């Protein structure tokens, strides 16, 4: 795998891991912030349930390594990494208190709040909107105007973001033909549609694995930037157990640093322990991990980071989807800042 800028930070932060390991327990068990009288203060590790948004794979490699390599334990936590799936809504489980922290799309979290939840986003793996219009390299759709007069496959669950994408680029569904499809890419490869709304990772990994050249017109590049694959919890949980949430994010940073430093070890751990019953393919998992790591890239070389500008862009995009009550308060980037401080990286 080519050199990645995060490797430098992985090596740099490695020097402080020992210090974090030696002091984390004392910080959690014996130090209570005067600004947060309800912070964690108990003997023994604190139980945290982490609800992922999909089935086990390298998408959660940072969590697997944080568990396996003891980073969660170093921060005084006993974390249960829960598998997700098509019938599991992580937002609902966290809102109900069944899980402590979860991962999902920022749009899903915002929708949950619009329906009465009180969730707050405290970190983000991916720095870009995951949606794109995928087309074959032999007939590429490189910019929005290329869709005029074409057939575009859109799954029901992708209708709202696609309509917002059209509006952001001065188009409407009258300018093209929308074809209802599922979430697989077969309508594109069979020629049924000229383009299909998909996740960038699906195009990158799935079609490449089939030896098919494709291009992606990313929503991120055409008026709809948004943080994605976000970490969230309830506001009450963050207020009552802030130390645990900060420690969880700090351990995630360490886990992903480990995955970036040794991606093969991350793939092996996923295949041999956490995803043994998923029928995973090692080549596909390696490609997916490469995509995930690249998607975490930030200008300031900090993973799980949420800059003020990225938050502002995300709020604008979420508002364009017509979600009620979206504001900057949906995001709290003080948690990830505190996590880096806890690791000795200001």
N, C-alpha and C positions, 0 to 999 in steps of 0.2 A: 504494500500500500504506500502511495507517495507521502512525503513529509506533509504533515498538517500543522498549522500554526498552534493548535492547542497542545501539541506535544511539548512545546517549550513550557507552557504553563503547567503541564502535568509534572514535568521534571522539577520545575521551580517549586510547586506546591508540595512535592514529595518531601522536601526538607522540613516542612512544618507538620507533616502528618504525625510524626512521633510526639511532637509537642502537644498537638491536639488530643492525641490518644491519652497522654499522661494527665492532661488537665480537664478534659471534658466532663468526666464524672464529678470532679470536685465543683466545677462550675454549675452543673445541673443540680446536684444534690445539696450543695452547701451555700450557693449564692443566689439570692433573690433580688431582682432589680427593684430599686426603690420606686421606679416609674411604673412598675407592674407588680403590685402586691399579690396578684393571683398567679404568678408564674410558678412553674413546676418546682416542687420541693418535697421529694419523697425518696425513701430508701429503695434501692434496687432499680432495675431498668423500667422505663415507662412504656407501656404497651401502646403501639400505634398500628392501626390498620390502614394499609395503602391500597386503594381500589384503582387498578389500572383500567384502561378503557377498551382493551382488546385482548385477544388470546395471547398466550406466552410466545415470545419471539425476541429477537435482539432489540426490538423497540424498547425493551425494558432492561437491557443489558447493564446499564448503570445501576439500577436497583439491585439486580442479581449480584453484582460485584460488591455493592455496598453491604449486602447481607453476607455474602461468602467471605469477604475479606475483613469483616468486623467493623466497618465504618459506622454502621448504625449503632453497634454496641459501644464504640468509642464515644459516642455522643449520648450515652445513657439510654438508648432506645432498644426496644424489642419489637421489630417491625414485621408484620405479616403482610407479604406482598400478595395481593389477591388477584387472580386472573379475571379478565373481563371477557366480553363476547357480545354477539349480536343482540342478546336479550338482557344485557346488563347496562343500566344507565348509571354511570358513576356519580353524576350530579345528584340524582335522587337519593342514592345511598349515603352520600356525604351530608346532604341536607337533612336527612332523617337521623343522622348520628350513628348509622350502622357502620360507616367507615370514617376515619379521622381526616384523611386527605385523599384526593383523587386526581386523575389526569383525564382531560377531555379537550374538546375544541373550545376556544374562547367564545364562539357563538353559542355553543350549547350551554355554557355556564351563564352567559348573559340571558338566554332564554329562560333558564331555570329561575333566575332572579325576577324576571318579568312575570313569572307565574307564582311568585310568592316566597321563593327561597332567599336566603341571605348569605350568599357565597362571595368569597374574595379570592382573586388570583394572586399567587405569591411567587410565581416563577414560570418560565417558559423554556421548553427544550428547543423548539423550532422558531427561528426568527422571521419566517415568511409564511404568508397565506398558503395553505397546502393545496388549494384548488388550481386547476388549469384546464384549458381545452386542449386535449391531446389529438394529434393528427399524424398520419403517416408521412414519413420523410419524402415519399414520392409525390405527395400532394399536400404540402404543408400549409397550415393556417398560422401565419407568423404574427399577425396583428388583428385586432377586432374587425376591421373592415373586410378582412378576407372571409369572414363568415357570411357575408351578405349573399343570399341566394343558395346557401348550402344547407345540408341536413346535419343537425347537431343533436347527438344523443344526450339526454338528460334524465337521470334517475329522479324519482319523486323527491327524495331527500335532498337533492341538489338544486331544486327549482328556485328557491328563494335566493341563494347566493348567485346563481346564474342570471336571474332577472336583474339583480343589483349590478352585476358586472356589465350587462348590456346597457343599463341606464348610465352607468359611470362613463361609458364610452360612446354615448350618443346614439345607441341602437335600441331597437325594441324587437319583440318576438315576431313582428310583422316583416322584419327584414330577412328572416330566415325561417327554416322549418324545424321545429322542435320535435324530436322523435323520442317517445317514452322508452327507456331502457332500464336494465338492472344495473348492478354495480360492477359487472365484469366488462372487459374490453372487447369481447368477441364481435359486437356489432360494428366496431371500427375495423377490425382485421378482416371481417367478412365483406366489407364494402357497403353495409347497410346504411352507414352514416359517414359523413366526411370528417367529423370531429366528435369527440365525446368528452363531457365534463368528468374529470376524475381527480384523484389525488396524485400529486407529482410523484410520490413514492411508488404508486401503482404502475405508472407509466415507466418509470426508470427501471424498476426491478422486473416486473412481469413481462413487458414486451422485450426488454433486453435479453431476458432468459429464454425467450422464444426465437431469438435471432432476428427480431423485427426492429428496423430503425424507425423511430418516431420523434416528433418534436412536441414541445409543450409551450403553449401560450399562457404564461402564468398570470393569475389574477394579481399577484403581488406587483408585477411590472406594469400593469395597466389600470392604475387607479384604486386598487383595493388591498393595500398592505395590511397585514395583521399577524400578530404573534399567534402561535398555535402549539398544540401538544402542551397545554398549560397545566400547572399544578394549582390546586385550589382547596380551600377548606371553608368552614363557616366562620363568620366574624366572631361569634361567641367562642369557638374553639381557639381562634387566634388570640383573643383577649385573655382567655383563661389559661392557655397552655402555650404561650408564645415561644418559650424556650424549646419545647419539643418540636414545634414547626420549624424554627430556625435550625435546630440540630438535624432534622430530617433533610432539609434542603442542603445543609453543609455536607452531609453524608452522600447525598445524590451527586453533588459536585465532585466529591472524591471518587465515587463509583464510576462516574462518566470519565473522569480523568484517567482512571485505570483502564477503561475500555479503549480510550483514545491511544494510550501508551502501548497497549497490547491487544489489538482487535481480534487476533486469532484466539487468544485466551477467552475473550468475551463470547465469541461464537461457540467455542468448545463447551464453556460452562452452560450456555443456553441449551445447546443440543443434548448434553449429557445429564443435566440435572433438572433444570426448570421447565424445559419444553419437550421432555422425552416422549410425551404422548401426543404430540402435535404433528408428527410426520414431517418434520422440518428438513429442508434440503440445505446442506452446508454452504454450497455455492451461492444459493439465493440469499441465505442469511448473511453471508459476508458482504454481498452487494447491498443488502438493505442497511447493514451497519455503516457502510461507507456513506450511503445517502444520509442516514441519520446524523452522522458526525458532521458532514458538510453543511447540513441544515442548521446546525447549532452555531455556526460561525457568526461572531460579532466583531465589529471594528475594534473594540477594546479587549478582545481576547478573553472574554469571561463567558463561560457556559451557564445556562439556565438564567441568563441575565435579562432584565427588562429595562431598557433605557427610557427616559422621559419621552423622547421623540417617538420611540416604538409604541409606547402606551398611547400617545396622542393619535398616532396613525391608526392604531387598532380601534380606538373609541370611534373615530370617524367612520371606519369601515363597518363596524358593528351597528352604528346608527343608520348607515345607508341600507342595512338589511331590514329596517323598520322595527327593530327590537325596542320595546318601551323601557325608558328609565336608564339607558346606558350613559355612564359618565366615567370620568377618570377614577372615581372611587371604586370601580370594579377591580382595579389593580392596586396592589400594595408592593412596591419594589423595595421597601425598607427591609423586608424579610431576607431577600437574597443578599442585600448589602450587609446585613448583620451576619449572615452565614459566611460571607467572605472575610469579614472581620474576625469571626471566630476561628477561621482557618489561618489567620495571620496575614491575609492578603487584602489590604484596604482598597 
